Structure formats: structure tokens, C-alpha cells
């Protein structure tokens, strides 16, 4: 896993709530377009989920919110 992907996962895990891509970019210091690409990759790998439109959370969030 790339460093930037790990940064995004860490930010989502630390937040413990769904975040918008812009919030993730702010938290990680990455460009928002880059964050969007990373989220797409992580979502297809089931590492993140999207509990509601335009919000993303760590895959563990789904398990703890049920």
C-alpha cells in the first residue's frame, strides 16, 4: 500500500466518522484530486466504505456502526 493511501486510511480511522474528500485532503495535506483517486482505489479494495453520498469512512466504521 502506498504512503498516501495509508495517510487517507489513518485520517479516516482517526476521525471515527464519515468524512468528505475535502476534509480528508485537509487532514492529510494531500491534493483533493489525489484524495479522490485514492478513495476510488481504496473503495474498490473494500478498505473504505461510503455510508452516504459523498462521504467516506474506514471499512471498520461499517462494522462498528451496525
N, C-alpha and C positions, 0 to 999 in steps of 0.2 A: 504494500500500500504506500502511496506517495505521501510525502510530508504534508502537503496541502490538504489531502483527503483526511489525514489524521487530525489536522487542525480543525477542520469542519466538524468531524465526529466529536472531538473533545469539546468544542464550543456548544454543540447540541446537548451533550451529556451534562455539561456544567450548568446549562440553562435549566434543565429539567422541565422544560415546557416547549411547545412548538414555537419555532421562530421563522420569520420571513427571510428570504435570501439577503436582503439589505442589512438586516440585523446581524446575520451570520458574517457578512463581509466586514461590518464594523467591528465585531468581536474578534475576528481573526486577522484583520489588516489586509485581507485579500481583496482583489477587484471583484465587484459584484457579478460581472460576466463570467469570471473564472469560477466563482462560487456556484453559479447556476449550472455550469458544465459539470462540476464536481458532484453536485446534488443529483444530477441526472444519472451519472455513473454509479453513485452510491445507492440510489433508489433501485436501479436495475440489479444491483448486487444484494438487495434486501438489507442493506446496512442502515438505511433510513426509511422512515415512512412519512406519509403525508396525511395526517389526521383530518385536515380540512384544506380547502383550496388555498394555494399559495403559502402554506405553512409546512414546515418540515420539522421532524423530531427524530431523535436517535431511535433505532429499532427497539431498544429496550423500553422506550416510552409506551409503546403499544401494549406491552405485557403488563406494565405496572398500572396503566390507566383502566384496565378492564375490571 
